[in-house]
Amino acid sequence: MFTGIVAAVGSIKSVTPLADGADAGVRLDIDAGGLPLADVALGDSIAINGACMTVVEKTDSAFAVDVSRESLNRTVGLDQPGEVNLEKALTLAERLGGHLVSGHVDGLGDVHSFEQVGESWKLVVDAPRDLGKYLAYKGSVVVNGVSLTVNSVEDIDAAGSQCCRFSINLIPHTIAVTTLKHLRAGKKVNLEIDLIARYVERMLSAAKA
């Protein structure tokens, strides 16, 4: 489990195929940036851009993870070198500064717009329509591993395109300490819906059945 509070911005230094063929996964060698690794053991979990991955190698300042083709097909930002948001798995002794996050990406969103408004930034994302029922005003959502609060949500059906459009306000601190500063209209992002909303939907659907 994670909180969606990014602990450091690291960077993928190399992407190495684990085998031949289109179905092969890759090994990522990652510079941990400012993320302390002294308490990280092989087999521990670290969220990379919101996707939970298992540490298979480590040094004092870097670590490696193996990413399956299935994970690559369902995420963005894990298939090439570049900056990534990092968070170590939550312990029961830590503050829950964001919200309960599983590190399992539920879908990909498309950045509709990203613009500065006063001292902050407004991020508008188009999510897959089937995720829309989990998004609510002032509810929580994870974008590229960052726990954020939904400011508005609207189901869109225009020109044959169906999606759920939601907006988020990003304060300067969030911009400074995450990779969200690099977002632009048209880019894809990893999304994870709220864990509690997932269980509520399941209970309601089971009750109807």
N, C-alpha and C positions, 0 to 999 in steps of 0.2 A: 504494500500500500504506500501511497505518496500523498502529499498535500497540495501539489500544484504550485508551491513556492519555489521558484528556481534558485538553486544554491550557487550555481556558477555557469558561466558560458565557456564551454570547451570548444574543441574543433576536431572534426574528423580529418585525420592526416593521410590515411590511405584506405582504399577499398579493394580487397583481394578476393577473387572468386574462390569458393571452397571446393569446387569441382568443375568439370567441363559441362557444357550444355545450358540451355535456356532456363532450366528449372533449378539451377544451383543457387545456393545462398552465398553470402559474402562474409568476410571477416573485416570488421572495422577497427582500425587502430586510432585511438582517441586521446588527444592531449586534454587532460582534465582541467586545464585552466586553473582557477582558484579552488577547485573542489578537493578537500582533504581526502586522501586515500588510505591513511594509516589504519583506519578501522574497517576497511573494506577487504573482504576475503574472497577467494575464488568461489564462485557459485552465488555470490551476493547479487542483488538486483539494483540497477541504476536506470532511471528513466531518461531516455534520450529523445528530446523533442516530443515528450509525452508517451513514448513507447517503452514499456518495461523490457529490459534486456539483462542477460546474465553475464557477469564478468568471467572471462575464461583465461585471461592473462592480466598481469598488472605490474607496474613499477611504482616508484614513489610519486610520479607525476603523470602517469599515463595508464591506460587500460585498454583491453580488447574485448569485443563481443562478437558472437556469431549471429547473423541475422538470416533467417530462412527466406526462401523466395516468397512464401505466403505473406510474411510480414512486409517484405519489400513491396509486394503488390498492393498492400492495404494502407501504406503510409507514404509520406513524402519526407525528403530531407535525410534519408538514411542510405542513399545510393551513390553519393558523391562527396568529395571533400568540401568542408565548409563549417561555419559555426553552428553549434547546437546547444540547446538548453539542457542542463544536467541537474538531476536531483537524486540523492541517495534514498533508499527505502526508509520509510518512517519507522521509528521505534516508539514504544508506548510511553517513553519518558519525555517525548518532545511535544511542543505546542502545535496544535492543529491550526496553523495560520491561514490556510486556504480552505479546502474542503476535502472530503475523502475521495481519493483518486486511485483507480486500480492500475493505471498504466496500460490499459487495453484500448487501442484506438477504435472508435465506433464507426468512423467514416471520414471522408475528406470534404472539406469546405473550400469554396472559392472566394477569395477576397474581392468583394464588390467595390469597395473604396477604402482609402486609408488617408486621412487628412488631418492636419493640425487645426485644433479649435481652441483658441486662447493658449494657455500653457500646456494643455493636454492634447491627446490625439484621439480621433474617433475612428474606430475600426468597424466596418460593416462586412459581414460574412454571409454568403449564401450556403446554407447547409442542405444536405439531402432531405427531401420532404419527409421521409420516414423517421428522421430524427427530430422533426419539428415538434412532435407531441411531448418531447422531453425538455423542451426549452421554454422558459417562463420568465416574465418580467421580474427582475431582481433575483432570479435564480442563478445557479452556478453552471459554468461550462469550462472545459479545458481546451485551450488553443495552443498547439505546439508545446504542450507540457506546462502551460501557465494557467493557474486558476484565476478565472475572471468572472465578473458579474454582468449579467445581461441587462442592458438598459432599455431595449425595445425588441419586440419580436413580431413578425408578420409573415403569414403564408402568402406566397407569391405565385400567381398563375398568369403568366403573360407570354404571348408569342410562342405558345406551346411548351414553355419552360415552367416547371413546377419546382419550387424550393421553399425553404423557410429562411427568411432573411432576418438576421439579428444584428444588433449594434452593441458595441462595448466602448467604454471610455477608458483610455490608458493614461495614467498619470505619468509625469516625467520620470519618476523612479523606476517604474516598470519598463519604460522605454530604455532607460540607461542600463539596466541589469539583465535584459533578456535579448533574444535575437528578433523580437517582434519589430524592432526598429527597421529591419530590412524588408518588411512586407510592402507589397505594391499591389494595385488592382490587377487581377488576373492570376495571382499566385495561389497555389493550393496550400492548405493547412491541415494538420492532424486535429481531429475533434474527438473529445470524449464527453459523453453526456453525464449528468449527475447520477451517482450510484443509487441514491434514495429514489429518484424519479424512475429508475429502471425497475426497482422492486415494487413500487406503487403500481406501475403499469401492469406488471405481471399479476399482481394480486387482483386488480380490477378485472383483467381479462379472464382470469381463472374463475372469479365469482360469476361473471356473465355466463361462462360455459356451464 
